[in-house]
Amino acid sequence: MYLKRLENLKAYKTETTPCKVKLSSNESPFDLSDKLKERIKEEIIKINFQRYPDPHAKELKEALSDFISSEEGENVSPENLVLGNGSDELIHLLITVIGDLKNPVMYPVPTFPMYQVSSDVVGRPKAEFFLDDNFQLTEEGIEEALKQNPHIAFFASPNNPTGNSFDRNLIMKVIEKGIFTVIDEAYIHFSDKENFLKQALEYDNVVVLRTMSKVGLASIRLGYLIGKKEVASAIDKARLPFNITFPTQVIGRIVLTEGRQELKNQITSVKQERERVMNEISKISAVKVYPSDANFFLMKTPDANKTHQELIKRGVLTRNMSHLPKMENCIRVSIGKKEENDEFIKAMKDVFI
């Protein structure tokens, strides 16, 4: 049977229960402004829809490299970038092309499930190791994983679904071993911790993954990889042609140029709301709130299944993470608009107080 290898594959799942307040998918709670949408409409109408898009997404790459360089002080050029249909495509691409497929993919548990899903799809072994009780990397866990001779390692920092950033020194230990190391910084815009951009531009075995999905553009599926020019060029050879649609190129370019301040304001709002919401939920004695550098936070309740259902009854959708290792009775909560967060806080107090 041709699909026998996929019989036991566990596909990525998301929460789809309809609710008034949706705090389950780590999306931005803010839509683009009407002004920005009008500008996008003006440009979209110019597209020749019968033609293929620019295979190199030249204008979008230029806008993206300028955005990164101006915000972070590192000189990132279009040649440092590889674009993906979401960072999911780039994860799958890296697992497919980096190293020998007989050698494992290394990553901690719990973390973003696409590392496991993509490894299983291509039939590649996995060198998994557990985080500690505070969801932090351990030297022992890393050492055990390295013994399996992995050819590629993934570290999501800030980590999903735990929200915390990892110990830089332990990640650098893996990098210095010569392992091709991918730092998945999908949530870095919401963190004040140091990123790995500098290392990605200097090392032959380090790349950074980022996405526009968490800062307001989840619908256009735009992820990007940052690495040395030679590394990015080699990886880009394996990218599927025309993977970035013309509408995505247009929307991304406009938002990254004319909508830049709008994005920054929304990120600031999410960070402020995160601190407010976490502080309010921390007042509920039965609930443990974990530190977060992301646009969501993790909380532990006496009975996550019951809490999750009680919140749904009150019109609030969160993500029950209890099925994952070390996450028994844990619920992940995305940060919404102030009024949405108020609904969540009220619902939590109804349930527990």
Secondary structure by P-SEA (a helix, b strand, c coil): cccccccccccbbbbccccccccccccccccccaaaaaaaaaaaaaccccccccccaaaaaaaaaaaaaaacccccccccccccccaaaaaaaaaaccccccbbbbbcccccaaaaaaaaaaccccccccccccccccaaaaaaaaaacccbbbbccccccccccccaaaaaaaaaaccbbbbbcccccccccccaaaaaaccccbbbbbccccccccccccccccccaaaaaaaaaacccccccaaaaaaaaaaaccaaaaaaaaaaaaaaaaaaaaaaaaacccbbbbbbcccbbbbbcccaaaaaaaaaaacbbbbbcccccccccbbbbbbccaaaaaaaaaaaaaacc
